[in-house]
Amino acid sequence: MITKKNILYSTFIGLPVKIVNSSQRKLVGLEGTVTDETKNLITLEKADGKEVKVQKVACVFRFTLDSGEDVDIDGNSIAFRPYERPKKV
């Protein structure tokens, strides 16, 4: 189970996410479910089924955990490959 303590060590795939701040203003407010993650990108599936690729370093993400808690994470702190993140965080 993903919690506030271990979210940086977990995979984000399947979590609901909202972009709360971005250097690209048109991305602010974008919501969806994480479908893929690479070193520099997070792929979101919006409610209408379209996929959007978003740069990690340009955004602050608000992930909603299974418990209903919201966690804000700066994209700069997660700009690693998912399998490398536990070693670097």
PyMOL Python script that loads the backbone (N, CA, C, O; Angstrom):
from pymol import cmd

cmd.read_pdbstr("""\
ATOM      1  N   MET A   1       0.844  -1.178   0.000  1.00  0.00           N
ATOM      2  CA  MET A   1       0.000   0.000   0.000  1.00  0.00           C
ATOM      3  C   MET A   1       0.890   1.242   0.000  1.00  0.00           C
ATOM      4  O   MET A   1       1.870   1.317   0.742  1.00  0.00           O
ATOM      5  N   ILE A   2       0.546   2.192  -0.820  1.00  0.00           N
ATOM      6  CA  ILE A   2       1.320   3.417  -0.939  1.00  0.00           C
ATOM      7  C   ILE A   2       0.840   4.417   0.124  1.00  0.00           C
ATOM      8  O   ILE A   2      -0.357   4.672   0.257  1.00  0.00           O
ATOM      9  N   THR A   3       1.804   4.980   0.881  1.00  0.00           N
ATOM     10  CA  THR A   3       1.506   5.971   1.908  1.00  0.00           C
ATOM     11  C   THR A   3       2.334   7.226   1.644  1.00  0.00           C
ATOM     12  O   THR A   3       3.154   7.259   0.726  1.00  0.00           O
ATOM     13  N   LYS A   4       2.111   8.261   2.461  1.00  0.00           N
ATOM     14  CA  LYS A   4       2.893   9.493   2.325  1.00  0.00           C
ATOM     15  C   LYS A   4       4.376   9.225   2.544  1.00  0.00           C
ATOM     16  O   LYS A   4       5.225   9.859   1.918  1.00  0.00           O
ATOM     17  N   LYS A   5       4.687   8.286   3.432  1.00  0.00           N
ATOM     18  CA  LYS A   5       6.088   7.993   3.756  1.00  0.00           C
ATOM     19  C   LYS A   5       6.819   7.292   2.626  1.00  0.00           C
ATOM     20  O   LYS A   5       7.999   7.556   2.397  1.00  0.00           O
ATOM     21  N   ASN A   6       6.136   6.400   1.916  1.00  0.00           N
ATOM     22  CA  ASN A   6       6.846   5.584   0.921  1.00  0.00           C
ATOM     23  C   ASN A   6       6.501   5.919  -0.532  1.00  0.00           C
ATOM     24  O   ASN A   6       6.904   5.185  -1.435  1.00  0.00           O
ATOM     25  N   ILE A   7       5.778   6.992  -0.777  1.00  0.00           N
ATOM     26  CA  ILE A   7       5.356   7.285  -2.153  1.00  0.00           C
ATOM     27  C   ILE A   7       6.544   7.542  -3.078  1.00  0.00           C
ATOM     28  O   ILE A   7       6.492   7.183  -4.254  1.00  0.00           O
ATOM     29  N   LEU A   8       7.601   8.150  -2.575  1.00  0.00           N
ATOM     30  CA  LEU A   8       8.756   8.426  -3.433  1.00  0.00           C
ATOM     31  C   LEU A   8       9.499   7.155  -3.821  1.00  0.00           C
ATOM     32  O   LEU A   8      10.266   7.157  -4.784  1.00  0.00           O
ATOM     33  N   TYR A   9       9.283   6.084  -3.092  1.00  0.00           N
ATOM     34  CA  TYR A   9       9.941   4.809  -3.371  1.00  0.00           C
ATOM     35  C   TYR A   9       9.047   3.879  -4.184  1.00  0.00           C
ATOM     36  O   TYR A   9       9.466   2.784  -4.558  1.00  0.00           O
ATOM     37  N   SER A  10       7.836   4.303  -4.454  1.00  0.00           N
ATOM     38  CA  SER A  10       6.852   3.461  -5.140  1.00  0.00           C
ATOM     39  C   SER A  10       6.686   3.891  -6.591  1.00  0.00           C
ATOM     40  O   SER A  10       7.164   4.947  -7.006  1.00  0.00           O
ATOM     41  N   THR A  11       6.007   3.062  -7.337  1.00  0.00           N
ATOM     42  CA  THR A  11       5.655   3.424  -8.708  1.00  0.00           C
ATOM     43  C   THR A  11       4.361   4.245  -8.678  1.00  0.00           C
ATOM     44  O   THR A  11       3.493   4.021  -7.834  1.00  0.00           O
ATOM     45  N   PHE A  12       4.247   5.175  -9.589  1.00  0.00           N
ATOM     46  CA  PHE A  12       3.075   6.047  -9.641  1.00  0.00           C
ATOM     47  C   PHE A  12       1.995   5.513 -10.571  1.00  0.00           C
ATOM     48  O   PHE A  12       0.891   6.057 -10.606  1.00  0.00           O
ATOM     49  N   ILE A  13       2.288   4.473 -11.313  1.00  0.00           N
ATOM     50  CA  ILE A  13       1.334   3.944 -12.294  1.00  0.00           C
ATOM     51  C   ILE A  13       0.061   3.486 -11.586  1.00  0.00           C
ATOM     52  O   ILE A  13       0.105   2.715 -10.627  1.00  0.00           O
ATOM     53  N   GLY A  14      -1.063   3.974 -12.079  1.00  0.00           N
ATOM     54  CA  GLY A  14      -2.359   3.629 -11.518  1.00  0.00           C
ATOM     55  C   GLY A  14      -2.896   4.653 -10.539  1.00  0.00           C
ATOM     56  O   GLY A  14      -4.066   4.581 -10.163  1.00  0.00           O
ATOM     57  N   LEU A  15      -2.076   5.609 -10.112  1.00  0.00           N
ATOM     58  CA  LEU A  15      -2.534   6.618  -9.162  1.00  0.00           C
ATOM     59  C   LEU A  15      -3.218   7.787  -9.870  1.00  0.00           C
ATOM     60  O   LEU A  15      -2.769   8.215 -10.934  1.00  0.00           O
ATOM     61  N   PRO A  16      -4.295   8.303  -9.289  1.00  0.00           N
ATOM     62  CA  PRO A  16      -4.893   9.535  -9.812  1.00  0.00           C
ATOM     63  C   PRO A  16      -3.953  10.701  -9.527  1.00  0.00           C
ATOM     64  O   PRO A  16      -3.330  10.751  -8.467  1.00  0.00           O
ATOM     65  N   VAL A  17      -3.848  11.631 -10.463  1.00  0.00           N
ATOM     66  CA  VAL A  17      -2.928  12.758 -10.315  1.00  0.00           C
ATOM     67  C   VAL A  17      -3.544  14.017 -10.903  1.00  0.00           C
ATOM     68  O   VAL A  17      -4.338  13.968 -11.843  1.00  0.00           O
ATOM     69  N   LYS A  18      -3.154  15.149 -10.320  1.00  0.00           N
ATOM     70  CA  LYS A  18      -3.568  16.456 -10.829  1.00  0.00           C
ATOM     71  C   LYS A  18      -2.328  17.339 -10.832  1.00  0.00           C
ATOM     72  O   LYS A  18      -1.514  17.272  -9.911  1.00  0.00           O
ATOM     73  N   ILE A  19      -2.182  18.157 -11.852  1.00  0.00           N
ATOM     74  CA  ILE A  19      -1.069  19.092 -11.917  1.00  0.00           C
ATOM     75  C   ILE A  19      -1.519  20.389 -11.241  1.00  0.00           C
ATOM     76  O   ILE A  19      -2.452  21.050 -11.697  1.00  0.00           O
ATOM     77  N   VAL A  20      -0.833  20.742 -10.139  1.00  0.00           N
ATOM     78  CA  VAL A  20      -1.245  21.916  -9.372  1.00  0.00           C
ATOM     79  C   VAL A  20      -0.407  23.153  -9.677  1.00  0.00           C
ATOM     80  O   VAL A  20      -0.822  24.271  -9.375  1.00  0.00           O
ATOM     81  N   ASN A  21       0.767  22.962 -10.271  1.00  0.00           N
ATOM     82  CA  ASN A  21       1.601  24.091 -10.663  1.00  0.00           C
ATOM     83  C   ASN A  21       2.502  23.639 -11.799  1.00  0.00           C
ATOM     84  O   ASN A  21       2.954  22.494 -11.832  1.00  0.00           O
ATOM     85  N   SER A  22       2.757  24.547 -12.727  1.00  0.00           N
ATOM     86  CA  SER A  22       3.602  24.204 -13.860  1.00  0.00           C
ATOM     87  C   SER A  22       4.150  25.464 -14.505  1.00  0.00           C
ATOM     88  O   SER A  22       3.527  26.525 -14.462  1.00  0.00           O
ATOM     89  N   SER A  23       5.315  25.332 -15.098  1.00  0.00           N
ATOM     90  CA  SER A  23       5.860  26.447 -15.874  1.00  0.00           C
ATOM     91  C   SER A  23       5.080  26.618 -17.178  1.00  0.00           C
ATOM     92  O   SER A  23       5.127  27.677 -17.805  1.00  0.00           O
ATOM     93  N   GLN A  24       4.371  25.575 -17.573  1.00  0.00           N
ATOM     94  CA  GLN A  24       3.484  25.636 -18.742  1.00  0.00           C
ATOM     95  C   GLN A  24       2.057  25.800 -18.223  1.00  0.00           C
ATOM     96  O   GLN A  24       1.424  24.818 -17.834  1.00  0.00           O
ATOM     97  N   ARG A  25       1.556  27.008 -18.213  1.00  0.00           N
ATOM     98  CA  ARG A  25       0.273  27.336 -17.582  1.00  0.00           C
ATOM     99  C   ARG A  25      -0.903  26.513 -18.107  1.00  0.00           C
ATOM    100  O   ARG A  25      -1.866  26.285 -17.373  1.00  0.00           O
ATOM    101  N   LYS A  26      -0.844  26.071 -19.347  1.00  0.00           N
ATOM    102  CA  LYS A  26      -1.973  25.298 -19.887  1.00  0.00           C
ATOM    103  C   LYS A  26      -2.088  23.916 -19.241  1.00  0.00           C
ATOM    104  O   LYS A  26      -3.124  23.264 -19.374  1.00  0.00           O
ATOM    105  N   LEU A  27      -1.043  23.456 -18.542  1.00  0.00           N
ATOM    106  CA  LEU A  27      -1.080  22.155 -17.885  1.00  0.00           C
ATOM    107  C   LEU A  27      -1.692  22.206 -16.487  1.00  0.00           C
ATOM    108  O   LEU A  27      -2.120  21.176 -15.967  1.00  0.00           O
ATOM    109  N   VAL A  28      -1.739  23.381 -15.875  1.00  0.00           N
ATOM    110  CA  VAL A  28      -2.281  23.512 -14.526  1.00  0.00           C
ATOM    111  C   VAL A  28      -3.748  23.095 -14.526  1.00  0.00           C
ATOM    112  O   VAL A  28      -4.541  23.576 -15.336  1.00  0.00           O
ATOM    113  N   GLY A  29      -4.096  22.209 -13.621  1.00  0.00           N
ATOM    114  CA  GLY A  29      -5.468  21.710 -13.534  1.00  0.00           C
ATOM    115  C   GLY A  29      -5.706  20.416 -14.288  1.00  0.00           C
ATOM    116  O   GLY A  29      -6.769  19.809 -14.152  1.00  0.00           O
ATOM    117  N   LEU A  30      -4.742  19.986 -15.077  1.00  0.00           N
ATOM    118  CA  LEU A  30      -4.878  18.736 -15.828  1.00  0.00           C
ATOM    119  C   LEU A  30      -4.952  17.565 -14.857  1.00  0.00           C
ATOM    120  O   LEU A  30      -4.127  17.452 -13.950  1.00  0.00           O
ATOM    121  N   GLU A  31      -5.940  16.695 -15.047  1.00  0.00           N
ATOM    122  CA  GLU A  31      -6.144  15.551 -14.155  1.00  0.00           C
ATOM    123  C   GLU A  31      -6.217  14.270 -14.954  1.00  0.00           C
ATOM    124  O   GLU A  31      -6.592  14.268 -16.126  1.00  0.00           O
ATOM    125  N   GLY A  32      -5.855  13.185 -14.304  1.00  0.00           N
ATOM    126  CA  GLY A  32      -5.953  11.884 -14.946  1.00  0.00           C
ATOM    127  C   GLY A  32      -5.338  10.806 -14.080  1.00  0.00           C
ATOM    128  O   GLY A  32      -5.057  11.008 -12.898  1.00  0.00           O
ATOM    129  N   THR A  33      -5.136   9.654 -14.699  1.00  0.00           N
ATOM    130  CA  THR A  33      -4.516   8.518 -14.036  1.00  0.00           C
ATOM    131  C   THR A  33      -3.185   8.242 -14.705  1.00  0.00           C
ATOM    132  O   THR A  33      -3.088   8.256 -15.932  1.00  0.00           O
ATOM    133  N   VAL A  34      -2.159   7.990 -13.905  1.00  0.00           N
ATOM    134  CA  VAL A  34      -0.827   7.728 -14.449  1.00  0.00           C
ATOM    135  C   VAL A  34      -0.841   6.360 -15.137  1.00  0.00           C
ATOM    136  O   VAL A  34      -1.170   5.347 -14.519  1.00  0.00           O
ATOM    137  N   THR A  35      -0.479   6.344 -16.427  1.00  0.00           N
ATOM    138  CA  THR A  35      -0.435   5.089 -17.174  1.00  0.00           C
ATOM    139  C   THR A  35       0.981   4.642 -17.485  1.00  0.00           C
ATOM    140  O   THR A  35       1.214   3.466 -17.762  1.00  0.00           O
ATOM    141  N   ASP A  36       1.937   5.575 -17.443  1.00  0.00           N
ATOM    142  CA  ASP A  36       3.333   5.224 -17.719  1.00  0.00           C
ATOM    143  C   ASP A  36       4.232   6.285 -17.102  1.00  0.00           C
ATOM    144  O   ASP A  36       3.822   7.423 -16.877  1.00  0.00           O
ATOM    145  N   GLU A  37       5.475   5.877 -16.833  1.00  0.00           N
ATOM    146  CA  GLU A  37       6.441   6.798 -16.259  1.00  0.00           C
ATOM    147  C   GLU A  37       7.818   6.476 -16.804  1.00  0.00           C
ATOM    148  O   GLU A  37       8.227   5.315 -16.830  1.00  0.00           O
ATOM    149  N   THR A  38       8.531   7.501 -17.239  1.00  0.00           N
ATOM    150  CA  THR A  38       9.913   7.342 -17.678  1.00  0.00           C
ATOM    151  C   THR A  38      10.768   8.287 -16.842  1.00  0.00           C
ATOM    152  O   THR A  38      10.289   8.877 -15.873  1.00  0.00           O
ATOM    153  N   LYS A  39      12.023   8.426 -17.217  1.00  0.00           N
ATOM    154  CA  LYS A  39      12.925   9.298 -16.473  1.00  0.00           C
ATOM    155  C   LYS A  39      12.421  10.738 -16.459  1.00  0.00           C
ATOM    156  O   LYS A  39      12.463  11.392 -15.417  1.00  0.00           O
ATOM    157  N   ASN A  40      11.954  11.232 -17.576  1.00  0.00           N
ATOM    158  CA  ASN A  40      11.582  12.635 -17.688  1.00  0.00           C
ATOM    159  C   ASN A  40      10.093  12.900 -17.880  1.00  0.00           C
ATOM    160  O   ASN A  40       9.665  14.052 -17.800  1.00  0.00           O
ATOM    161  N   LEU A  41       9.301  11.873 -18.129  1.00  0.00           N
ATOM    162  CA  LEU A  41       7.892  12.070 -18.465  1.00  0.00           C
ATOM    163  C   LEU A  41       6.960  11.226 -17.596  1.00  0.00           C
ATOM    164  O   LEU A  41       7.307  10.133 -17.148  1.00  0.00           O
ATOM    165  N   ILE A  42       5.774  11.770 -17.376  1.00  0.00           N
ATOM    166  CA  ILE A  42       4.665  11.003 -16.808  1.00  0.00           C
ATOM    167  C   ILE A  42       3.549  11.054 -17.842  1.00  0.00           C
ATOM    168  O   ILE A  42       3.204  12.127 -18.337  1.00  0.00           O
ATOM    169  N   THR A  43       2.989   9.900 -18.164  1.00  0.00           N
ATOM    170  CA  THR A  43       1.884   9.817 -19.111  1.00  0.00           C
ATOM    171  C   THR A  43       0.586   9.691 -18.327  1.00  0.00           C
ATOM    172  O   THR A  43       0.431   8.794 -17.498  1.00  0.00           O
ATOM    173  N   LEU A  44      -0.345  10.601 -18.600  1.00  0.00           N
ATOM    174  CA  LEU A  44      -1.644  10.610 -17.929  1.00  0.00           C
ATOM    175  C   LEU A  44      -2.736  10.221 -18.906  1.00  0.00           C
ATOM    176  O   LEU A  44      -2.699  10.603 -20.076  1.00  0.00           O
ATOM    177  N   GLU A  45      -3.701   9.467 -18.428  1.00  0.00           N
ATOM    178  CA  GLU A  45      -4.898   9.196 -19.217  1.00  0.00           C
ATOM    179  C   GLU A  45      -6.012  10.046 -18.631  1.00  0.00           C
ATOM    180  O   GLU A  45      -6.412   9.854 -17.483  1.00  0.00           O
ATOM    181  N   LYS A  46      -6.511  10.988 -19.426  1.00  0.00           N
ATOM    182  CA  LYS A  46      -7.574  11.875 -18.983  1.00  0.00           C
ATOM    183  C   LYS A  46      -8.900  11.123 -18.972  1.00  0.00           C
ATOM    184  O   LYS A  46      -8.992   9.999 -19.467  1.00  0.00           O
ATOM    185  N   ALA A  47      -9.924  11.752 -18.405  1.00  0.00           N
ATOM    186  CA  ALA A  47     -11.246  11.139 -18.293  1.00  0.00           C
ATOM    187  C   ALA A  47     -11.835  10.793 -19.646  1.00  0.00           C
ATOM    188  O   ALA A  47     -12.607   9.840 -19.759  1.00  0.00           O
ATOM    189  N   ASP A  48     -11.479  11.559 -20.686  1.00  0.00           N
ATOM    190  CA  ASP A  48     -12.019  11.291 -22.018  1.00  0.00           C
ATOM    191  C   ASP A  48     -11.246  10.196 -22.760  1.00  0.00           C
ATOM    192  O   ASP A  48     -11.556   9.891 -23.912  1.00  0.00           O
ATOM    193  N   GLY A  49     -10.245   9.607 -22.105  1.00  0.00           N
ATOM    194  CA  GLY A  49      -9.496   8.503 -22.704  1.00  0.00           C
ATOM    195  C   GLY A  49      -8.233   8.913 -23.435  1.00  0.00           C
ATOM    196  O   GLY A  49      -7.451   8.053 -23.841  1.00  0.00           O
ATOM    197  N   LYS A  50      -8.018  10.206 -23.611  1.00  0.00           N
ATOM    198  CA  LYS A  50      -6.811  10.680 -24.298  1.00  0.00           C
ATOM    199  C   LYS A  50      -5.619  10.633 -23.356  1.00  0.00           C
ATOM    200  O   LYS A  50      -5.743  10.879 -22.156  1.00  0.00           O
ATOM    201  N   GLU A  51      -4.452  10.311 -23.928  1.00  0.00           N
ATOM    202  CA  GLU A  51      -3.229  10.281 -23.142  1.00  0.00           C
ATOM    203  C   GLU A  51      -2.425  11.551 -23.382  1.00  0.00           C
ATOM    204  O   GLU A  51      -2.333  12.039 -24.509  1.00  0.00           O
ATOM    205  N   VAL A  52      -1.846  12.077 -22.312  1.00  0.00           N
ATOM    206  CA  VAL A  52      -1.045  13.289 -22.363  1.00  0.00           C
ATOM    207  C   VAL A  52       0.287  12.993 -21.688  1.00  0.00           C
ATOM    208  O   VAL A  52       0.327  12.435 -20.591  1.00  0.00           O
ATOM    209  N   LYS A  53       1.384  13.374 -22.353  1.00  0.00           N
ATOM    210  CA  LYS A  53       2.709  13.214 -21.769  1.00  0.00           C
ATOM    211  C   LYS A  53       3.144  14.550 -21.190  1.00  0.00           C
ATOM    212  O   LYS A  53       3.074  15.581 -21.857  1.00  0.00           O
ATOM    213  N   VAL A  54       3.594  14.520 -19.934  1.00  0.00           N
ATOM    214  CA  VAL A  54       3.944  15.729 -19.212  1.00  0.00           C
ATOM    215  C   VAL A  54       5.368  15.586 -18.680  1.00  0.00           C
ATOM    216  O   VAL A  54       5.735  14.548 -18.129  1.00  0.00           O
ATOM    217  N   GLN A  55       6.163  16.643 -18.852  1.00  0.00           N
ATOM    218  CA  GLN A  55       7.520  16.623 -18.309  1.00  0.00           C
ATOM    219  C   GLN A  55       7.471  16.730 -16.795  1.00  0.00           C
ATOM    220  O   GLN A  55       6.724  17.536 -16.240  1.00  0.00           O
ATOM    221  N   LYS A  56       8.279  15.905 -16.135  1.00  0.00           N
ATOM    222  CA  LYS A  56       8.298  15.915 -14.678  1.00  0.00           C
ATOM    223  C   LYS A  56       8.839  17.229 -14.121  1.00  0.00           C
ATOM    224  O   LYS A  56       8.253  17.802 -13.203  1.00  0.00           O
ATOM    225  N   VAL A  57       9.955  17.707 -14.673  1.00  0.00           N
ATOM    226  CA  VAL A  57      10.619  18.875 -14.089  1.00  0.00           C
ATOM    227  C   VAL A  57       9.825  20.165 -14.228  1.00  0.00           C
ATOM    228  O   VAL A  57      10.135  21.143 -13.548  1.00  0.00           O
ATOM    229  N   ALA A  58       8.840  20.198 -15.063  1.00  0.00           N
ATOM    230  CA  ALA A  58       8.071  21.416 -15.293  1.00  0.00           C
ATOM    231  C   ALA A  58       6.862  21.532 -14.375  1.00  0.00           C
ATOM    232  O   ALA A  58       6.158  22.541 -14.420  1.00  0.00           O
ATOM    233  N   CYS A  59       6.601  20.515 -13.534  1.00  0.00           N
ATOM    234  CA  CYS A  59       5.324  20.465 -12.824  1.00  0.00           C
ATOM    235  C   CYS A  59       5.455  20.113 -11.348  1.00  0.00           C
ATOM    236  O   CYS A  59       6.454  19.554 -10.897  1.00  0.00           O
ATOM    237  N   VAL A  60       4.398  20.467 -10.616  1.00  0.00           N
ATOM    238  CA  VAL A  60       4.179  19.964  -9.264  1.00  0.00           C
ATOM    239  C   VAL A  60       2.920  19.107  -9.357  1.00  0.00           C
ATOM    240  O   VAL A  60       1.869  19.569  -9.801  1.00  0.00           O
ATOM    241  N   PHE A  61       3.043  17.850  -8.930  1.00  0.00           N
ATOM    242  CA  PHE A  61       1.959  16.880  -9.060  1.00  0.00           C
ATOM    243  C   PHE A  61       1.272  16.665  -7.718  1.00  0.00           C
ATOM    244  O   PHE A  61       1.928  16.651  -6.677  1.00  0.00           O
ATOM    245  N   ARG A  62      -0.059  16.496  -7.741  1.00  0.00           N
ATOM    246  CA  ARG A  62      -0.820  16.128  -6.548  1.00  0.00           C
ATOM    247  C   ARG A  62      -1.376  14.725  -6.784  1.00  0.00           C
ATOM    248  O   ARG A  62      -2.327  14.531  -7.542  1.00  0.00           O
ATOM    249  N   PHE A  63      -0.756  13.754  -6.113  1.00  0.00           N
ATOM    250  CA  PHE A  63      -1.183  12.367  -6.223  1.00  0.00           C
ATOM    251  C   PHE A  63      -2.212  12.075  -5.141  1.00  0.00           C
ATOM    252  O   PHE A  63      -2.068  12.526  -4.005  1.00  0.00           O
ATOM    253  N   THR A  64      -3.251  11.322  -5.491  1.00  0.00           N
ATOM    254  CA  THR A  64      -4.253  10.890  -4.532  1.00  0.00           C
ATOM    255  C   THR A  64      -3.988   9.432  -4.200  1.00  0.00           C
ATOM    256  O   THR A  64      -4.011   8.569  -5.079  1.00  0.00           O
ATOM    257  N   LEU A  65      -3.735   9.164  -2.926  1.00  0.00           N
ATOM    258  CA  LEU A  65      -3.414   7.813  -2.477  1.00  0.00           C
ATOM    259  C   LEU A  65      -4.680   6.994  -2.278  1.00  0.00           C
ATOM    260  O   LEU A  65      -5.786   7.532  -2.301  1.00  0.00           O
ATOM    261  N   ASP A  66      -4.512   5.689  -2.083  1.00  0.00           N
ATOM    262  CA  ASP A  66      -5.655   4.800  -1.870  1.00  0.00           C
ATOM    263  C   ASP A  66      -6.466   5.195  -0.633  1.00  0.00           C
ATOM    264  O   ASP A  66      -7.675   4.969  -0.578  1.00  0.00           O
ATOM    265  N   SER A  67      -5.792   5.786   0.356  1.00  0.00           N
ATOM    266  CA  SER A  67      -6.460   6.193   1.589  1.00  0.00           C
ATOM    267  C   SER A  67      -7.254   7.488   1.420  1.00  0.00           C
ATOM    268  O   SER A  67      -7.975   7.893   2.331  1.00  0.00           O
ATOM    269  N   GLY A  68      -7.127   8.137   0.269  1.00  0.00           N
ATOM    270  CA  GLY A  68      -7.824   9.389   0.008  1.00  0.00           C
ATOM    271  C   GLY A  68      -6.983  10.611   0.285  1.00  0.00           C
ATOM    272  O   GLY A  68      -7.411  11.730   0.000  1.00  0.00           O
ATOM    273  N   GLU A  69      -5.790  10.427   0.837  1.00  0.00           N
ATOM    274  CA  GLU A  69      -4.887  11.540   1.110  1.00  0.00           C
ATOM    275  C   GLU A  69      -4.306  12.089  -0.182  1.00  0.00           C
ATOM    276  O   GLU A  69      -4.101  11.353  -1.147  1.00  0.00           O
ATOM    277  N   ASP A  70      -4.044  13.388  -0.191  1.00  0.00           N
ATOM    278  CA  ASP A  70      -3.368  14.024  -1.315  1.00  0.00           C
ATOM    279  C   ASP A  70      -1.931  14.332  -0.918  1.00  0.00           C
ATOM    280  O   ASP A  70      -1.669  14.792   0.193  1.00  0.00           O
ATOM    281  N   VAL A  71      -0.993  14.073  -1.845  1.00  0.00           N
ATOM    282  CA  VAL A  71       0.422  14.338  -1.621  1.00  0.00           C
ATOM    283  C   VAL A  71       0.937  15.147  -2.793  1.00  0.00           C
ATOM    284  O   VAL A  71       0.821  14.723  -3.943  1.00  0.00           O
ATOM    285  N   ASP A  72       1.514  16.326  -2.506  1.00  0.00           N
ATOM    286  CA  ASP A  72       2.114  17.154  -3.544  1.00  0.00           C
ATOM    287  C   ASP A  72       3.591  16.820  -3.671  1.00  0.00           C
ATOM    288  O   ASP A  72       4.313  16.771  -2.676  1.00  0.00           O
ATOM    289  N   ILE A  73       4.035  16.589  -4.903  1.00  0.00           N
ATOM    290  CA  ILE A  73       5.431  16.239  -5.162  1.00  0.00           C
ATOM    291  C   ILE A  73       5.946  17.096  -6.311  1.00  0.00           C
ATOM    292  O   ILE A  73       5.336  17.172  -7.377  1.00  0.00           O
ATOM    293  N   ASP A  74       7.080  17.738  -6.065  1.00  0.00           N
ATOM    294  CA  ASP A  74       7.737  18.534  -7.096  1.00  0.00           C
ATOM    295  C   ASP A  74       8.388  17.582  -8.094  1.00  0.00           C
ATOM    296  O   ASP A  74       9.074  16.640  -7.698  1.00  0.00           O
ATOM    297  N   GLY A  75       8.177  17.820  -9.363  1.00  0.00           N
ATOM    298  CA  GLY A  75       8.711  16.957 -10.407  1.00  0.00           C
ATOM    299  C   GLY A  75      10.223  16.859 -10.408  1.00  0.00           C
ATOM    300  O   GLY A  75      10.770  15.842 -10.832  1.00  0.00           O
ATOM    301  N   ASN A  76      10.919  17.899  -9.939  1.00  0.00           N
ATOM    302  CA  ASN A  76      12.381  17.842  -9.864  1.00  0.00           C
ATOM    303  C   ASN A  76      12.861  16.752  -8.923  1.00  0.00           C
ATOM    304  O   ASN A  76      13.928  16.178  -9.138  1.00  0.00           O
ATOM    305  N   SER A  77      12.092  16.459  -7.887  1.00  0.00           N
ATOM    306  CA  SER A  77      12.514  15.451  -6.911  1.00  0.00           C
ATOM    307  C   SER A  77      12.257  14.020  -7.379  1.00  0.00           C
ATOM    308  O   SER A  77      12.716  13.073  -6.741  1.00  0.00           O
ATOM    309  N   ILE A  78      11.534  13.852  -8.478  1.00  0.00           N
ATOM    310  CA  ILE A  78      11.245  12.499  -8.984  1.00  0.00           C
ATOM    311  C   ILE A  78      11.737  12.304 -10.413  1.00  0.00           C
ATOM    312  O   ILE A  78      11.304  11.378 -11.099  1.00  0.00           O
ATOM    313  N   ALA A  79      12.635  13.168 -10.861  1.00  0.00           N
ATOM    314  CA  ALA A  79      13.117  13.092 -12.243  1.00  0.00           C
ATOM    315  C   ALA A  79      14.197  12.030 -12.399  1.00  0.00           C
ATOM    316  O   ALA A  79      15.319  12.318 -12.816  1.00  0.00           O
ATOM    317  N   PHE A  80      13.840  10.811 -12.059  1.00  0.00           N
ATOM    318  CA  PHE A  80      14.706   9.641 -12.203  1.00  0.00           C
ATOM    319  C   PHE A  80      13.890   8.530 -12.829  1.00  0.00           C
ATOM    320  O   PHE A  80      12.662   8.602 -12.875  1.00  0.00           O
ATOM    321  N   ARG A  81      14.567   7.509 -13.307  1.00  0.00           N
ATOM    322  CA  ARG A  81      13.850   6.318 -13.761  1.00  0.00           C
ATOM    323  C   ARG A  81      13.169   5.703 -12.541  1.00  0.00           C
ATOM    324  O   ARG A  81      13.716   5.754 -11.440  1.00  0.00           O
ATOM    325  N   PRO A  82      11.989   5.126 -12.723  1.00  0.00           N
ATOM    326  CA  PRO A  82      11.260   4.596 -11.564  1.00  0.00           C
ATOM    327  C   PRO A  82      12.070   3.592 -10.743  1.00  0.00           C
ATOM    328  O   PRO A  82      11.972   3.583  -9.516  1.00  0.00           O
ATOM    329  N   TYR A  83      12.855   2.759 -11.392  1.00  0.00           N
ATOM    330  CA  TYR A  83      13.622   1.756 -10.648  1.00  0.00           C
ATOM    331  C   TYR A  83      14.876   2.328  -9.998  1.00  0.00           C
ATOM    332  O   TYR A  83      15.468   1.674  -9.140  1.00  0.00           O
ATOM    333  N   GLU A  84      15.301   3.543 -10.387  1.00  0.00           N
ATOM    334  CA  GLU A  84      16.467   4.187  -9.776  1.00  0.00           C
ATOM    335  C   GLU A  84      16.066   5.109  -8.613  1.00  0.00           C
ATOM    336  O   GLU A  84      16.906   5.454  -7.782  1.00  0.00           O
ATOM    337  N   ARG A  85      14.815   5.500  -8.554  1.00  0.00           N
ATOM    338  CA  ARG A  85      14.357   6.483  -7.567  1.00  0.00           C
ATOM    339  C   ARG A  85      14.641   6.076  -6.117  1.00  0.00           C
ATOM    340  O   ARG A  85      15.065   6.936  -5.345  1.00  0.00           O
ATOM    341  N   PRO A  86      14.436   4.833  -5.701  1.00  0.00           N
ATOM    342  CA  PRO A  86      14.721   4.479  -4.296  1.00  0.00           C
ATOM    343  C   PRO A  86      16.187   4.711  -3.898  1.00  0.00           C
ATOM    344  O   PRO A  86      16.465   5.015  -2.738  1.00  0.00           O
ATOM    345  N   LYS A  87      17.099   4.575  -4.818  1.00  0.00           N
ATOM    346  CA  LYS A  87      18.506   4.772  -4.506  1.00  0.00           C
ATOM    347  C   LYS A  87      18.878   6.249  -4.429  1.00  0.00           C
ATOM    348  O   LYS A  87      19.827   6.605  -3.730  1.00  0.00           O
ATOM    349  N   LYS A  88      18.147   7.120  -5.136  1.00  0.00           N
ATOM    350  CA  LYS A  88      18.541   8.510  -5.264  1.00  0.00           C
ATOM    351  C   LYS A  88      17.744   9.477  -4.401  1.00  0.00           C
ATOM    352  O   LYS A  88      18.154  10.622  -4.213  1.00  0.00           O
ATOM    353  N   VAL A  89      16.619   9.031  -3.879  1.00  0.00           N
ATOM    354  CA  VAL A  89      15.777   9.930  -3.077  1.00  0.00           C
ATOM    355  C   VAL A  89      16.257   9.964  -1.653  1.00  0.00           C
ATOM    356  O   VAL A  89      15.677  10.664  -0.823  1.00  0.00           O
TER     357      VAL A  89
END
""", "prot")
cmd.dss("prot")
cmd.show_as("cartoon", "prot")
cmd.util.cbc("prot")
cmd.orient("prot")
